[in-house]
Amino acid sequence: MSAENVADYKEIVDVIKVNGGDAFKYCYQCGLCDVVCPWNRVRKFSMRKLVREAFFGLTEIESEEIWRCTTCGKCPQQCPRDVKQIDSGVALRRIATEYGVFPAHVRPIRTVTASLLGEGNPLNSDRSKRADWAEGLNVKTFTEGMEILYFPGCYLSYDPRLKKVARATANILNKAGIDFGILGTRESCCGESIRKAGAEELFKRLAKDNIKAFIDSGVKKILVSSPHCYHTFKNEYPEFRVNFEIVHISQYLFQLINEGRLVIKKEYAKKVAYHDPCYLGRHNGIYDEPREALKKIPGLELAELPDSRADSLCCGGGGGRIWMETPKGERFSDIRLEQAVNAGADILATSCPYCITNFEDSRLSLENSEAAEIRDITEIIEEVI
């Protein structure tokens, strides 16, 4: 289905302006967005072309190209005209989503949408099992007056690999004497990725469900493991006239160590390369705390990778692409893992469930799958306390 089949060009342009703002008209086609886009390391892709076509109402809504953006934040960071490429790209996806136009590799979004509507998570898992990751641990249900709510998010609640990160987090919090709790079955997906995939109304429903659960439970301070949850709670939920204190686990670990509430007792004689997640670093400016937490560990050698900090290479999972199929040879995570191996790192560490998921997949495709282990920094800290 092309733009002509959905509506005339004027209507398409009007919808884009409503959803993405009027930023398209500011683009003067300098091409910096294409230069910094990680897609151009693996295939040809032009955000500049998409912006130009959208301005004139020439966008093919059925095109795979409008679904490629991972919302990594590289192009807005470089754009001299504040075109707001992410907002504009999401506006195009909203149109496609409204009319149910999905290319083949994007169709899993339909399954994800149904799962979010029915169970509050994108993994087609039972809501009743959301707190099963905490079995056998001293993890309580959050009640008003507790120091902090721990919000593990969907992947840490259900994914077998990432449940280990949630359990490590709970063990650390207990070790530090933190009075914390979880919402369990009352917790829903933060909604960040499905919003970037164009499903605005579903995002609003998930956000309102979470906000109600937070307010009803007397939540004031929220600890998260996912940068996507962090970004959404901190920067997008205030659209609903609420403000909670949001802390990412990488910040909290550094704070607990500095305050002496968490004591490091063991050495960790390994070379660790730290990867900056897009939604922790570029989108929210959190670069130092995870590194400083790792530097507190005796014996640990911290290595900087190419494309680090504000120039960090996206893992490829943002913008809803964590649910889409990316063929081998087009995965940013493959490049990142190779960088870690070339740096001689024993461990590729990060602090994002999407990054860990993609890196673990890439690790399986390496000839030497033992070359670099993938760890969340929480897992490393748990080992040394």
CORUR-V491479 format. One record per pair of residues at least 12 apart in sequence whose C-alpha atoms are under 10 Angstrom apart, sorted by sequence separation. I is the first residue (numbers start at 1). J is the second residue. If there is no record, write none. Layout:
i=I j=J
i=I j=J
This chain:
i=34 j=46
i=35 j=47
i=73 j=85
i=74 j=86
i=97 j=109
i=111 j=123
i=112 j=124
i=115 j=127
i=191 j=203
i=194 j=206
i=222 j=234
i=233 j=245
i=234 j=246
i=275 j=287
i=276 j=288
i=291 j=303
i=336 j=348
i=360 j=372
i=33 j=46
i=34 j=47
i=35 j=48
i=73 j=86
i=97 j=110
i=109 j=122
i=111 j=124
i=152 j=165
i=153 j=166
i=190 j=203
i=191 j=204
i=233 j=246
i=234 j=247
i=291 j=304
i=359 j=372
i=360 j=373
i=33 j=47
i=34 j=48
i=71 j=85
i=72 j=86
i=152 j=166
i=189 j=203
i=190 j=204
i=191 j=205
i=192 j=206
i=232 j=246
i=233 j=247
i=276 j=290
i=316 j=330
i=317 j=331
i=359 j=373
i=360 j=374
i=31 j=46
i=32 j=47
i=33 j=48
i=34 j=49
i=50 j=65
i=71 j=86
i=151 j=166
i=152 j=167
i=191 j=206
i=192 j=207
i=231 j=246
i=275 j=290
i=276 j=291
i=316 j=331
i=317 j=332
i=359 j=374
i=360 j=375
i=31 j=47
i=32 j=48
i=50 j=66
i=69 j=85
i=70 j=86
i=71 j=87
i=150 j=166
i=190 j=206
i=191 j=207
i=230 j=246
i=274 j=290
i=275 j=291
i=315 j=331
i=316 j=332
i=317 j=333
i=359 j=375
i=31 j=48
i=69 j=86
i=152 j=169
i=188 j=205
i=189 j=206
i=190 j=207
i=229 j=246
i=230 j=247
i=231 j=248
i=274 j=291
i=314 j=331
i=315 j=332
i=316 j=333
i=357 j=374
i=29 j=47
i=30 j=48
i=31 j=49
i=47 j=65
i=71 j=89
i=152 j=170
i=188 j=206
i=189 j=207
i=190 j=208
i=230 j=248
i=273 j=291
i=314 j=332
i=315 j=333
i=316 j=334
i=356 j=374
i=29 j=48
i=46 j=65
i=47 j=66
i=71 j=90
i=133 j=152
i=150 j=169
i=187 j=206
i=188 j=207
i=190 j=209
i=191 j=210
i=229 j=248
i=230 j=249
i=313 j=332
i=314 j=333
i=315 j=334
i=355 j=374
i=356 j=375
i=28 j=48
i=29 j=49
i=45 j=65
i=69 j=89
i=150 j=170
i=188 j=208
i=189 j=209
i=190 j=210
i=227 j=247
i=274 j=294
i=313 j=333
i=315 j=335
i=356 j=376
i=27 j=48
i=47 j=68
i=68 j=89
i=69 j=90
i=131 j=152
i=188 j=209
i=189 j=210
i=190 j=211
i=227 j=248
i=287 j=308
i=288 j=309
i=314 j=335
i=315 j=336
i=337 j=358
i=355 j=376
i=29 j=51
i=46 j=68
i=47 j=69
i=67 j=89
i=130 j=152
i=187 j=209
i=188 j=210
i=211 j=233
i=221 j=243
i=222 j=244
i=223 j=245
i=224 j=246
i=225 j=247
i=226 j=248
i=227 j=249
i=272 j=294
i=287 j=309
i=313 j=335
i=314 j=336
i=315 j=337
i=333 j=355
i=337 j=359
i=29 j=52
i=45 j=68
i=46 j=69
i=66 j=89
i=67 j=90
i=130 j=153
i=133 j=156
i=134 j=157
i=150 j=173
i=186 j=209
i=187 j=210
i=188 j=211
i=210 j=233
i=220 j=243
i=221 j=244
i=222 j=245
i=223 j=246
i=224 j=247
i=225 j=248
i=226 j=249
i=227 j=250
i=286 j=309
i=287 j=310
i=313 j=336
i=333 j=356
i=336 j=359
i=337 j=360
i=348 j=371
i=349 j=372
i=353 j=376
i=27 j=51
i=28 j=52
i=45 j=69
i=65 j=89
i=66 j=90
i=130 j=154
i=133 j=157
i=186 j=210
i=187 j=211
i=220 j=244
i=221 j=245
i=222 j=246
i=223 j=247
i=224 j=248
i=225 j=249
i=226 j=250
i=285 j=309
i=286 j=310
i=312 j=336
i=333 j=357
i=334 j=358
i=335 j=359
i=338 j=362
i=346 j=370
i=347 j=371
i=348 j=372
i=349 j=373
i=350 j=374
i=351 j=375
i=352 j=376
i=27 j=52
i=66 j=91
i=67 j=92
i=130 j=155
i=131 j=156
i=132 j=157
i=133 j=158
i=188 j=213
i=207 j=232
i=219 j=244
i=220 j=245
i=221 j=246
i=222 j=247
i=223 j=248
i=224 j=249
i=225 j=250
i=285 j=310
i=333 j=358
i=334 j=359
i=337 j=362
i=338 j=363
i=346 j=371
i=347 j=372
i=348 j=373
i=349 j=374
i=350 j=375
i=351 j=376
i=352 j=377
i=24 j=50
i=25 j=51
i=66 j=92
i=67 j=93
i=130 j=156
i=131 j=157
i=132 j=158
i=133 j=159
i=186 j=212
i=187 j=213
i=207 j=233
i=211 j=237
i=219 j=245
i=220 j=246
i=221 j=247
i=222 j=248
i=223 j=249
i=224 j=250
i=268 j=294
i=332 j=358
i=333 j=359
i=334 j=360
i=336 j=362
i=337 j=363
i=345 j=371
i=346 j=372
i=347 j=373
i=348 j=374
i=349 j=375
i=350 j=376
i=351 j=377
i=24 j=51
i=25 j=52
i=48 j=75
i=66 j=93
i=130 j=157
i=131 j=158
i=133 j=160
i=157 j=184
i=183 j=210
i=186 j=213
i=187 j=214
i=210 j=237
i=215 j=242
i=223 j=250
i=281 j=308
i=282 j=309
i=283 j=310
i=331 j=358
i=332 j=359
i=333 j=360
i=334 j=361
i=335 j=362
i=341 j=368
i=344 j=371
i=345 j=372
i=346 j=373
i=347 j=374
i=348 j=375
i=349 j=376
i=350 j=377
i=351 j=378
i=23 j=51
i=24 j=52
i=27 j=55
i=47 j=75
i=129 j=157
i=130 j=158
i=139 j=167
i=186 j=214
i=223 j=251
i=224 j=252
i=269 j=297
i=270 j=298
i=271 j=299
i=272 j=300
i=273 j=301
i=274 j=302
i=275 j=303
i=281 j=309
i=282 j=310
i=331 j=359
i=333 j=361
i=334 j=362
i=338 j=366
i=344 j=372
i=345 j=373
i=346 j=374
i=347 j=375
i=348 j=376
i=349 j=377
i=350 j=378
i=351 j=379
i=24 j=53
i=25 j=54
i=26 j=55
i=39 j=68
i=67 j=96
i=125 j=154
i=129 j=158
i=133 j=162
i=134 j=163
i=207 j=236
i=208 j=237
i=211 j=240
i=215 j=244
i=223 j=252
i=268 j=297
i=269 j=298
i=270 j=299
i=271 j=300
i=272 j=301
i=273 j=302
i=274 j=303
i=275 j=304
i=276 j=305
i=280 j=309
i=281 j=310
i=282 j=311
i=307 j=336
i=333 j=362
i=334 j=363
i=337 j=366
i=342 j=371
i=347 j=376
i=348 j=377
i=349 j=378
i=24 j=54
i=25 j=55
i=39 j=69
i=66 j=96
i=127 j=157
i=133 j=163
i=134 j=164
i=137 j=167
i=148 j=178
i=149 j=179
i=150 j=180
i=151 j=181
i=152 j=182
i=183 j=213
i=207 j=237
i=214 j=244
i=250 j=280
i=267 j=297
i=268 j=298
i=269 j=299
i=270 j=300
i=271 j=301
i=272 j=302
i=273 j=303
i=274 j=304
i=275 j=305
i=281 j=311
i=282 j=312
i=306 j=336
i=331 j=361
i=332 j=362
i=333 j=363
i=334 j=364
i=341 j=371
i=342 j=372
i=349 j=379
i=24 j=55
i=25 j=56
i=38 j=69
i=39 j=70
i=61 j=92
i=62 j=93
i=123 j=154
i=127 j=158
i=132 j=163
i=133 j=164
i=136 j=167
i=139 j=170
i=147 j=178
i=148 j=179
i=149 j=180
i=150 j=181
i=151 j=182
i=152 j=183
i=153 j=184
i=183 j=214
i=186 j=217
i=211 j=242
i=266 j=297
i=267 j=298
i=268 j=299
i=269 j=300
i=270 j=301
i=271 j=302
i=272 j=303
i=273 j=304
i=274 j=305
i=275 j=306
i=276 j=307
i=277 j=308
i=278 j=309
i=281 j=312
i=305 j=336
i=331 j=362
i=334 j=365
i=340 j=371
i=341 j=372
i=349 j=380
i=23 j=55
i=24 j=56
i=37 j=69
i=38 j=70
i=51 j=83
i=60 j=92
i=61 j=93
i=121 j=153
i=122 j=154
i=123 j=155
i=125 j=157
i=126 j=158
i=133 j=165
i=134 j=166
i=135 j=167
i=138 j=170
i=139 j=171
i=146 j=178
i=147 j=179
i=148 j=180
i=149 j=181
i=150 j=182
i=151 j=183
i=152 j=184
i=208 j=240
i=211 j=243
i=248 j=280
i=264 j=296
i=265 j=297
i=266 j=298
i=267 j=299
i=268 j=300
i=269 j=301
i=270 j=302
i=271 j=303
i=272 j=304
i=273 j=305
i=275 j=307
i=276 j=308
i=277 j=309
i=278 j=310
i=307 j=339
i=322 j=354
i=334 j=366
i=340 j=372
i=341 j=373
i=22 j=55
i=37 j=70
i=51 j=84
i=55 j=88
i=59 j=92
i=61 j=94
i=63 j=96
i=121 j=154
i=122 j=155
i=125 j=158
i=133 j=166
i=134 j=167
i=137 j=170
i=138 j=171
i=146 j=179
i=147 j=180
i=148 j=181
i=149 j=182
i=150 j=183
i=151 j=184
i=154 j=187
i=204 j=237
i=207 j=240
i=211 j=244
i=263 j=296
i=264 j=297
i=265 j=298
i=266 j=299
i=267 j=300
i=268 j=301
i=275 j=308
i=276 j=309
i=277 j=310
i=278 j=311
i=306 j=339
i=321 j=354
i=322 j=355
i=338 j=371
i=340 j=373
i=347 j=380
i=38 j=72
i=51 j=85
i=54 j=88
i=61 j=95
i=62 j=96
i=120 j=154
i=121 j=155
i=124 j=158
i=125 j=159
i=133 j=167
i=137 j=171
i=139 j=173
i=145 j=179
i=146 j=180
i=147 j=181
i=148 j=182
i=149 j=183
i=150 j=184
i=153 j=187
i=154 j=188
i=155 j=189
i=183 j=217
i=254 j=288
i=255 j=289
i=258 j=292
i=264 j=298
i=274 j=308
i=275 j=309
i=276 j=310
i=278 j=312
i=305 j=339
i=306 j=340
i=328 j=362
i=337 j=371
i=338 j=372
i=37 j=72
i=50 j=85
i=54 j=89
i=61 j=96
i=67 j=102
i=123 j=158
i=138 j=173
i=139 j=174
i=145 j=180
i=146 j=181
i=152 j=187
i=153 j=188
i=154 j=189
i=193 j=228
i=204 j=239
i=251 j=286
i=254 j=289
i=257 j=292
i=258 j=293
i=274 j=309
i=276 j=311
i=277 j=312
i=278 j=313
i=279 j=314
i=305 j=340
i=322 j=357
i=337 j=372
i=37 j=73
i=38 j=74
i=60 j=96
i=61 j=97
i=67 j=103
i=121 j=157
i=122 j=158
i=123 j=159
i=134 j=170
i=138 j=174
i=151 j=187
i=153 j=189
i=154 j=190
i=190 j=226
i=192 j=228
i=193 j=229
i=204 j=240
i=250 j=286
i=251 j=287
i=253 j=289
i=254 j=290
i=257 j=293
i=276 j=312
i=277 j=313
i=278 j=314
i=304 j=340
i=305 j=341
i=317 j=353
i=318 j=354
i=322 j=358
i=337 j=373
i=17 j=54
i=36 j=73
i=37 j=74
i=38 j=75
i=48 j=85
i=51 j=88
i=54 j=91
i=121 j=158
i=134 j=171
i=137 j=174
i=142 j=179
i=143 j=180
i=144 j=181
i=151 j=188
i=152 j=189
i=153 j=190
i=191 j=228
i=192 j=229
i=250 j=287
i=251 j=288
i=252 j=289
i=253 j=290
i=254 j=291
i=256 j=293
i=275 j=312
i=276 j=313
i=277 j=314
i=278 j=315
i=303 j=340
i=305 j=342
i=306 j=343
i=315 j=352
i=317 j=354
i=318 j=355
i=328 j=365
i=337 j=374
i=16 j=54
i=17 j=55
i=36 j=74
i=37 j=75
i=47 j=85
i=50 j=88
i=51 j=89
i=54 j=92
i=61 j=99
i=62 j=100
i=63 j=101
i=64 j=102
i=65 j=103
i=67 j=105
i=68 j=106
i=142 j=180
i=143 j=181
i=151 j=189
i=190 j=228
i=191 j=229
i=192 j=230
i=248 j=286
i=250 j=288
i=251 j=289
i=252 j=290
i=254 j=292
i=255 j=293
i=258 j=296
i=275 j=313
i=276 j=314
i=277 j=315
i=278 j=316
i=305 j=343
i=316 j=354
i=317 j=355
i=16 j=55
i=35 j=74
i=36 j=75
i=47 j=86
i=50 j=89
i=62 j=101
i=63 j=102
i=64 j=103
i=67 j=106
i=140 j=179
i=141 j=180
i=142 j=181
i=143 j=182
i=151 j=190
i=190 j=229
i=192 j=231
i=193 j=232
i=250 j=289
i=251 j=290
i=253 j=292
i=254 j=293
i=257 j=296
i=275 j=314
i=276 j=315
i=278 j=317
i=279 j=318
i=304 j=343
i=315 j=354
i=316 j=355
i=317 j=356
i=13 j=53
i=33 j=73
i=34 j=74
i=35 j=75
i=36 j=76
i=61 j=101
i=62 j=102
i=63 j=103
i=64 j=104
i=139 j=179
i=140 j=180
i=141 j=181
i=142 j=182
i=143 j=183
i=182 j=222
i=189 j=229
i=190 j=230
i=192 j=232
i=249 j=289
i=250 j=290
i=251 j=291
i=253 j=293
i=254 j=294
i=275 j=315
i=278 j=318
i=303 j=343
i=305 j=345
i=315 j=355
i=317 j=357
i=13 j=54
i=14 j=55
i=16 j=57
i=33 j=74
i=34 j=75
i=36 j=77
i=61 j=102
i=62 j=103
i=64 j=105
i=139 j=180
i=140 j=181
i=141 j=182
i=142 j=183
i=182 j=223
i=190 j=231
i=191 j=232
i=192 j=233
i=248 j=289
i=249 j=290
i=250 j=291
i=251 j=292
i=252 j=293
i=253 j=294
i=254 j=295
i=277 j=318
i=303 j=344
i=304 j=345
i=314 j=355
i=315 j=356
i=317 j=358
i=12 j=54
i=13 j=55
i=15 j=57
i=32 j=74
i=33 j=75
i=36 j=78
i=47 j=89
i=50 j=92
i=61 j=103
i=62 j=104
i=64 j=106
i=139 j=181
i=140 j=182
i=141 j=183
i=142 j=184
i=180 j=222
i=190 j=232
i=191 j=233
i=248 j=290
i=250 j=292
i=251 j=293
i=254 j=296
i=303 j=345
i=315 j=357
i=316 j=358
i=12 j=55
i=13 j=56
i=14 j=57
i=32 j=75
i=33 j=76
i=35 j=78
i=138 j=181
i=139 j=182
i=140 j=183
i=141 j=184
i=180 j=223
i=190 j=233
i=250 j=293
i=302 j=345
i=305 j=348
i=315 j=358
i=316 j=359
i=12 j=56
i=13 j=57
i=31 j=75
i=32 j=76
i=33 j=77
i=140 j=184
i=141 j=185
i=192 j=236
i=250 j=294
i=301 j=345
i=303 j=347
i=315 j=359
i=9 j=54
i=12 j=57
i=13 j=58
i=32 j=77
i=33 j=78
i=301 j=346
i=302 j=347
i=303 j=348
i=9 j=55
i=10 j=56
i=11 j=57
i=12 j=58
i=13 j=59
i=32 j=78
i=33 j=79
i=9 j=56
i=10 j=57
i=12 j=59
i=32 j=79
i=33 j=80
i=190 j=237
i=232 j=279
i=302 j=349
i=9 j=57
i=10 j=58
i=31 j=79
i=32 j=80
i=134 j=182
i=231 j=279
i=235 j=283
i=8 j=57
i=9 j=58
i=12 j=61
i=30 j=79
i=228 j=277
i=230 j=279
i=231 j=280
i=235 j=284
i=7 j=57
i=8 j=58
i=9 j=59
i=30 j=80
i=134 j=184
i=227 j=277
i=228 j=278
i=229 j=279
i=230 j=280
i=234 j=284
i=30 j=81
i=131 j=182
i=133 j=184
i=226 j=277
i=227 j=278
i=228 j=279
i=229 j=280
i=27 j=79
i=28 j=80
i=29 j=81
i=33 j=85
i=131 j=183
i=132 j=184
i=227 j=279
i=228 j=280
i=231 j=283
i=4 j=57
i=27 j=80
i=28 j=81
i=130 j=183
i=131 j=184
i=132 j=185
i=226 j=279
i=227 j=280
i=231 j=284
i=3 j=57
i=4 j=58
i=6 j=60
i=26 j=80
i=27 j=81
i=130 j=184
i=131 j=185
i=226 j=280
i=227 j=281
i=230 j=284
i=3 j=58
i=4 j=59
i=5 j=60
i=6 j=61
i=26 j=81
i=27 j=82
i=28 j=83
i=129 j=184
i=130 j=185
i=131 j=186
i=169 j=224
i=228 j=283
i=294 j=349
i=2 j=58
i=3 j=59
i=4 j=60
i=5 j=61
i=25 j=81
i=26 j=82
i=27 j=83
i=128 j=184
i=129 j=185
i=130 j=186
i=131 j=187
i=169 j=225
i=227 j=283
i=2 j=59
i=3 j=60
i=4 j=61
i=24 j=81
i=26 j=83
i=27 j=84
i=127 j=184
i=128 j=185
i=130 j=187
i=227 j=284
i=2 j=60
i=3 j=61
i=23 j=81
i=24 j=82
i=25 j=83
i=26 j=84
i=27 j=85
i=127 j=185
i=128 j=186
i=130 j=188
i=166 j=224
i=1 j=60
i=2 j=61
i=3 j=62
i=23 j=82
i=24 j=83
i=126 j=185
i=127 j=186
i=166 j=225
i=227 j=286
i=290 j=349
i=291 j=350
i=1 j=61
i=2 j=62
i=23 j=83
i=24 j=84
i=127 j=187
i=165 j=225
i=290 j=350
i=1 j=62
i=2 j=63
i=22 j=83
i=23 j=84
i=24 j=85
i=127 j=188
i=275 j=336
i=290 j=351
i=1 j=63
i=21 j=83
i=22 j=84
i=23 j=85
i=275 j=337
i=20 j=83
i=21 j=84
i=20 j=84
i=23 j=87
i=24 j=88
i=20 j=85
i=23 j=88
i=120 j=185
i=149 j=214
i=275 j=340
i=20 j=86
i=21 j=87
i=22 j=88
i=119 j=185
i=120 j=186
i=121 j=187
i=122 j=188
i=273 j=339
i=274 j=340
i=20 j=87
i=21 j=88
i=120 j=187
i=121 j=188
i=122 j=189
i=273 j=340
i=19 j=87
i=20 j=88
i=120 j=188
i=121 j=189
i=149 j=217
i=272 j=340
i=273 j=341
i=19 j=88
i=20 j=89
i=119 j=188
i=120 j=189
i=121 j=190
i=122 j=191
i=149 j=218
i=156 j=225
i=18 j=88
i=19 j=89
i=20 j=90
i=21 j=91
i=119 j=189
i=120 j=190
i=121 j=191
i=144 j=214
i=149 j=219
i=155 j=225
i=156 j=226
i=273 j=343
i=16 j=87
i=17 j=88
i=19 j=90
i=20 j=91
i=117 j=188
i=120 j=191
i=122 j=193
i=144 j=215
i=148 j=219
i=149 j=220
i=150 j=221
i=151 j=222
i=152 j=223
i=153 j=224
i=155 j=226
i=272 j=343
i=273 j=344
i=274 j=345
i=280 j=351
i=16 j=88
i=19 j=91
i=20 j=92
i=116 j=188
i=122 j=194
i=142 j=214
i=144 j=216
i=145 j=217
i=146 j=218
i=147 j=219
i=148 j=220
i=149 j=221
i=150 j=222
i=151 j=223
i=152 j=224
i=153 j=225
i=154 j=226
i=271 j=343
i=272 j=344
i=273 j=345
i=280 j=352
i=16 j=89
i=18 j=91
i=19 j=92
i=116 j=189
i=143 j=216
i=144 j=217
i=145 j=218
i=146 j=219
i=147 j=220
i=148 j=221
i=149 j=222
i=150 j=223
i=151 j=224
i=152 j=225
i=153 j=226
i=271 j=344
i=272 j=345
i=273 j=346
i=274 j=347
i=275 j=348
i=276 j=349
i=277 j=350
i=279 j=352
i=16 j=90
i=17 j=91
i=20 j=94
i=143 j=217
i=144 j=218
i=145 j=219
i=146 j=220
i=147 j=221
i=148 j=222
i=149 j=223
i=150 j=224
i=151 j=225
i=152 j=226
i=271 j=345
i=272 j=346
i=273 j=347
i=274 j=348
i=275 j=349
i=276 j=350
i=277 j=351
i=278 j=352
i=16 j=91
i=19 j=94
i=116 j=191
i=142 j=217
i=143 j=218
i=144 j=219
i=145 j=220
i=146 j=221
i=147 j=222
i=148 j=223
i=149 j=224
i=150 j=225
i=151 j=226
i=153 j=228
i=154 j=229
i=270 j=345
i=271 j=346
i=272 j=347
i=273 j=348
i=274 j=349
i=275 j=350
i=276 j=351
i=277 j=352
i=15 j=91
i=16 j=92
i=19 j=95
i=141 j=217
i=142 j=218
i=143 j=219
i=144 j=220
i=153 j=229
i=270 j=346
i=271 j=347
i=272 j=348
i=273 j=349
i=274 j=350
i=275 j=351
i=276 j=352
i=277 j=353
i=15 j=92
i=16 j=93
i=142 j=219
i=152 j=229
i=176 j=253
i=269 j=346
i=270 j=347
i=271 j=348
i=272 j=349
i=273 j=350
i=274 j=351
i=275 j=352
i=277 j=354
i=278 j=355
i=16 j=94
i=116 j=194
i=151 j=229
i=178 j=256
i=272 j=350
i=277 j=355
i=13 j=92
i=15 j=94
i=16 j=95
i=151 j=230
i=173 j=252
i=276 j=355
i=277 j=356
i=12 j=92
i=15 j=95
i=169 j=249
i=173 j=253
i=176 j=256
i=275 j=355
i=113 j=194
i=172 j=253
i=176 j=257
i=112 j=194
i=12 j=95
i=173 j=256
i=178 j=261
i=294 j=377
i=297 j=380
i=169 j=253
i=172 j=256
i=176 j=260
i=177 j=261
i=293 j=377
i=294 j=378
i=297 j=381
i=109 j=194
i=117 j=202
i=120 j=205
i=121 j=206
i=176 j=261
i=177 j=262
i=293 j=378
i=296 j=381
i=113 j=199
i=116 j=202
i=120 j=206
i=175 j=261
i=176 j=262
i=291 j=377
i=294 j=380
i=298 j=384
i=116 j=203
i=175 j=262
i=176 j=263
i=290 j=377
i=294 j=381
i=297 j=384
i=109 j=197
i=117 j=205
i=173 j=261
i=174 j=262
i=175 j=263
i=290 j=378
i=293 j=381
i=297 j=385
i=6 j=95
i=109 j=198
i=113 j=202
i=116 j=205
i=117 j=206
i=120 j=209
i=173 j=262
i=6 j=96
i=109 j=199
i=116 j=206
i=120 j=210
i=172 j=262
i=228 j=318
i=106 j=197
i=3 j=95
i=3 j=96
i=6 j=99
i=1 j=96
i=6 j=101
i=148 j=245
i=149 j=246
i=150 j=247
i=152 j=249
i=1 j=99
i=148 j=246
i=2 j=101
i=148 j=247
i=150 j=249
i=273 j=372
i=1 j=101
i=97 j=197
i=98 j=198
i=250 j=350
i=272 j=372
i=1 j=102
i=94 j=195
i=96 j=197
i=97 j=198
i=98 j=199
i=250 j=351
i=271 j=372
i=272 j=373
i=273 j=374
i=274 j=375
i=93 j=195
i=94 j=196
i=96 j=198
i=97 j=199
i=98 j=200
i=249 j=351
i=250 j=352
i=272 j=374
i=274 j=376
i=93 j=196
i=94 j=197
i=95 j=198
i=96 j=199
i=97 j=200
i=248 j=351
i=249 j=352
i=272 j=375
i=274 j=377
i=93 j=197
i=94 j=198
i=95 j=199
i=90 j=195
i=91 j=196
i=92 j=197
i=93 j=198
i=94 j=199
i=272 j=377
i=90 j=196
i=91 j=197
i=92 j=198
i=93 j=199
i=94 j=200
i=89 j=196
i=90 j=197
i=91 j=198
i=93 j=200
i=94 j=201
i=89 j=197
i=90 j=198
i=272 j=380
i=87 j=196
i=89 j=198
i=90 j=199
i=91 j=200
i=86 j=196
i=90 j=200
i=268 j=380
i=268 j=381
i=266 j=381
i=268 j=383
i=267 j=383
i=268 j=384
i=264 j=381
i=266 j=383
i=267 j=384
i=263 j=381
i=264 j=382
i=265 j=383
i=266 j=384
i=267 j=385
i=262 j=381
i=264 j=383
i=265 j=384
i=266 j=385
i=264 j=384
i=265 j=385
i=197 j=318
i=198 j=319
i=263 j=384
i=264 j=385
i=71 j=193
i=196 j=318
i=197 j=319
i=198 j=320
i=263 j=385
i=70 j=193
i=196 j=319
i=197 j=320
i=229 j=352
i=262 j=385
i=193 j=317
i=195 j=319
i=196 j=320
i=197 j=321
i=227 j=351
i=228 j=352
i=253 j=377
i=257 j=381
i=71 j=196
i=193 j=318
i=194 j=319
i=195 j=320
i=196 j=321
i=226 j=351
i=227 j=352
i=228 j=353
i=253 j=378
i=70 j=196
i=192 j=318
i=193 j=319
i=194 j=320
i=225 j=351
i=226 j=352
i=227 j=353
i=228 j=354
i=250 j=376
i=69 j=196
i=70 j=197
i=192 j=319
i=193 j=320
i=194 j=321
i=225 j=352
i=226 j=353
i=227 j=354
i=250 j=377
i=69 j=197
i=192 j=320
i=193 j=321
i=225 j=353
i=226 j=354
i=249 j=377
i=250 j=378
i=253 j=381
i=67 j=196
i=193 j=322
i=194 j=323
i=226 j=355
i=249 j=378
i=67 j=197
i=193 j=323
i=67 j=198
i=225 j=376
i=225 j=378
i=19 j=200
i=165 j=351
i=165 j=352
i=165 j=353
i=162 j=352
i=162 j=353
i=161 j=353
i=162 j=354
i=159 j=353
i=162 j=356
i=161 j=356
i=162 j=357
i=161 j=357
i=155 j=352
i=156 j=353
i=155 j=353
i=159 j=357
i=154 j=353
i=155 j=354
i=161 j=360
i=123 j=323
i=153 j=353
i=122 j=323
i=155 j=357
i=74 j=278
i=72 j=277
i=73 j=278
i=77 j=282
i=72 j=278
i=73 j=279
i=77 j=283
i=172 j=378
i=71 j=278
i=72 j=279
i=171 j=378
i=172 j=379
i=175 j=382
i=70 j=278
i=71 j=279
i=73 j=281
i=74 j=282
i=112 j=320
i=168 j=376
i=169 j=377
i=170 j=378
i=72 j=281
i=73 j=282
i=74 j=283
i=168 j=377
i=169 j=378
i=172 j=381
i=173 j=382
i=176 j=385
i=72 j=282
i=73 j=283
i=165 j=375
i=168 j=378
i=169 j=379
i=172 j=382
i=175 j=385
i=72 j=283
i=109 j=320
i=112 j=323
i=165 j=376
i=167 j=378
i=168 j=379
i=171 j=382
i=172 j=383
i=71 j=283
i=109 j=321
i=111 j=323
i=164 j=376
i=165 j=377
i=166 j=378
i=167 j=379
i=168 j=380
i=169 j=381
i=170 j=382
i=108 j=321
i=162 j=375
i=165 j=378
i=166 j=379
i=168 j=381
i=169 j=382
i=172 j=385
i=106 j=320
i=109 j=323
i=162 j=376
i=164 j=378
i=165 j=379
i=168 j=382
i=106 j=321
i=108 j=323
i=109 j=324
i=164 j=379
i=165 j=380
i=167 j=382
i=168 j=383
i=105 j=321
i=107 j=323
i=108 j=324
i=106 j=323
i=107 j=324
i=108 j=325
i=165 j=382
i=105 j=323
i=106 j=324
i=107 j=325
i=105 j=324
i=106 j=325
i=104 j=324
i=105 j=325
i=104 j=325
i=105 j=326
i=105 j=327
i=90 j=319
i=89 j=319
i=77 j=310
i=86 j=319
i=77 j=311
i=74 j=310
i=73 j=310
i=74 j=311
i=73 j=311
i=74 j=312
i=74 j=313
i=72 j=312
i=74 j=314
i=72 j=313
i=73 j=314
i=72 j=314
i=71 j=314
i=72 j=315
i=70 j=314
i=72 j=316
i=70 j=315
i=71 j=316
i=72 j=317
i=73 j=318
i=70 j=316
i=71 j=317
i=72 j=318
i=69 j=316
i=70 j=317
i=71 j=318
i=72 j=319
i=68 j=316
i=69 j=317
i=70 j=318
i=71 j=319
i=69 j=318
i=70 j=319
i=71 j=320
i=68 j=318
i=69 j=319
i=70 j=320
i=71 j=321
i=68 j=319
i=69 j=320
i=70 j=321
i=67 j=319
i=68 j=320
i=69 j=321
i=70 j=322
i=67 j=320
i=68 j=321
i=67 j=321
i=68 j=324
i=67 j=324
i=68 j=326
i=38 j=312
i=36 j=311
i=38 j=313
i=39 j=314
i=37 j=313
i=38 j=314
i=36 j=313
i=37 j=314
i=38 j=315
i=39 j=316
i=38 j=316
i=42 j=328
i=43 j=329
i=42 j=329
i=43 j=330
i=42 j=330
i=41 j=330
i=42 j=331
i=40 j=330
i=41 j=331
i=42 j=332
i=39 j=330
i=41 j=332
i=38 j=330
i=39 j=331
i=38 j=331
i=39 j=332
i=42 j=335
i=38 j=332
i=41 j=335
